[in-house]
């Protein structure tokens, strides 16, 4: 029975090593925080053009209305691409404004894990 226990111990140790290596590779795949600059809009009007929807008198009102009434999500549009934002509360006060978002991009889901949002200078 002693050799069977030793074999089990080796297997368990190998499993732990594999799990640690997988977690390490996942955390390094996420990358370092980056700064993204663009306009806070919604995924119904991802290019920040609100002329067709016009859910309010201003673009900011339209963005907020699309999120509140139609289940849209806040996104950051950088002029070429729209990025989903992990934080869906902070962007409300920056609706239709040019901002600087610091966060980590998950390229597979096109989502920025937001660390901070501030007005762009």
C-alpha positions as CSV (number, residue, x, y, z in Angstrom):
1,X,0.0,0.0,0.0
2,X,3.0,2.3,0.6
3,X,3.8,2.5,-3.1
4,X,0.2,3.2,-4.0
5,X,0.2,6.2,-1.6
6,X,3.5,7.4,-3.0
7,X,2.0,7.3,-6.5
8,X,-1.1,9.2,-5.4
9,X,1.1,11.8,-3.7
10,X,3.2,12.3,-6.9
11,X,0.0,12.6,-8.9
12,X,-1.5,15.2,-6.5
13,X,1.8,17.2,-6.5
14,X,1.8,17.1,-10.3
15,X,-1.8,18.3,-10.4
16,X,-0.9,21.2,-8.1
17,X,2.1,22.2,-10.3
18,X,-0.1,22.1,-13.4
19,X,-2.7,24.3,-11.7
20,X,-0.2,26.8,-10.6
21,X,1.4,27.0,-14.1
22,X,-2.1,27.5,-15.6
23,X,-3.0,30.3,-13.2
24,X,0.4,32.0,-13.8
25,X,-0.1,31.9,-17.6
26,X,-3.6,33.2,-17.3
27,X,-2.5,36.2,-15.1
28,X,0.3,37.0,-17.5
29,X,-2.1,36.7,-20.5
30,X,-4.2,39.5,-19.1
31,X,-1.3,41.9,-19.4
32,X,-0.5,45.1,-17.7
33,X,-2.9,48.0,-17.4
34,X,-3.1,50.3,-20.4
35,X,-4.6,53.7,-21.0
36,X,-7.4,54.0,-23.5
37,X,-8.8,57.3,-24.7
38,X,-12.2,57.7,-26.4
39,X,-15.8,58.6,-25.9
40,X,-18.2,56.9,-23.5
41,X,-21.2,55.7,-25.6
42,X,-23.4,52.6,-25.6
43,X,-23.3,49.4,-27.5
44,X,-26.5,50.3,-29.4
45,X,-24.7,53.3,-30.9
46,X,-21.1,52.0,-30.6
47,X,-19.6,54.6,-32.9
48,X,-21.0,57.5,-30.8
49,X,-23.4,58.6,-33.5
50,X,-26.8,59.1,-31.8
51,X,-28.6,60.8,-34.7
52,X,-30.8,57.8,-35.5
53,X,-31.7,56.9,-31.9
54,X,-32.0,60.4,-30.5
55,X,-33.4,59.1,-27.2
56,X,-33.0,62.6,-25.6
57,X,-32.1,66.2,-26.4
58,X,-28.4,65.5,-26.1
59,X,-26.0,62.7,-26.9
60,X,-25.4,62.2,-23.2
61,X,-29.2,61.8,-22.6
62,X,-29.4,59.4,-25.5
63,X,-26.6,57.2,-24.1
64,X,-28.1,57.1,-20.6
65,X,-31.6,56.4,-22.0
66,X,-30.3,53.5,-24.1
67,X,-28.6,52.0,-21.1
68,X,-31.5,52.6,-18.7
69,X,-34.5,51.8,-21.0
70,X,-33.1,49.4,-23.6
71,X,-30.6,47.3,-21.7
72,X,-27.6,48.7,-23.6
73,X,-24.1,48.6,-22.0
74,X,-21.6,51.5,-21.7
75,X,-18.7,51.1,-24.1
76,X,-15.6,53.2,-24.9
77,X,-15.3,54.1,-28.6
78,X,-11.7,55.2,-29.5
79,X,-12.5,56.3,-33.1
80,X,-11.9,52.8,-34.5
81,X,-13.2,50.3,-32.1
82,X,-15.7,50.0,-29.3
83,X,-14.6,48.3,-26.1
84,X,-17.0,46.8,-23.5
85,X,-16.4,48.2,-20.0
86,X,-16.4,46.0,-16.8
87,X,-17.6,49.0,-14.8
88,X,-21.1,49.9,-15.8
89,X,-21.7,52.6,-13.1
90,X,-18.9,55.1,-13.4
91,X,-19.4,55.7,-17.1
92,X,-22.8,57.2,-16.6
93,X,-21.4,60.5,-15.3
94,X,-19.1,60.6,-18.4
95,X,-21.8,59.7,-21.0
96,X,-20.9,61.1,-24.5
97,X,-17.7,62.7,-23.1
98,X,-14.1,62.1,-24.1
99,X,-12.4,60.1,-21.3
100,X,-9.2,58.3,-20.3
101,X,-9.8,54.7,-19.1
102,X,-7.1,52.8,-17.4
103,X,-7.5,49.1,-17.3
104,X,-6.5,45.7,-18.7
105,X,-7.9,44.6,-22.0
106,X,-9.2,41.1,-22.5
107,X,-8.7,40.7,-26.2
108,X,-10.9,37.6,-26.4
109,X,-13.9,39.3,-25.1
110,X,-12.9,42.9,-26.1
111,X,-13.6,44.0,-22.6
112,X,-11.6,46.5,-20.5
113,X,-11.3,45.6,-16.8
114,X,-11.6,49.1,-15.7
115,X,-9.4,50.5,-12.9
116,X,-10.3,54.2,-13.4
117,X,-12.1,56.6,-15.7
118,X,-11.4,60.3,-15.8
119,X,-12.1,63.2,-18.2
120,X,-9.5,63.4,-21.0
121,X,-7.5,66.6,-21.2
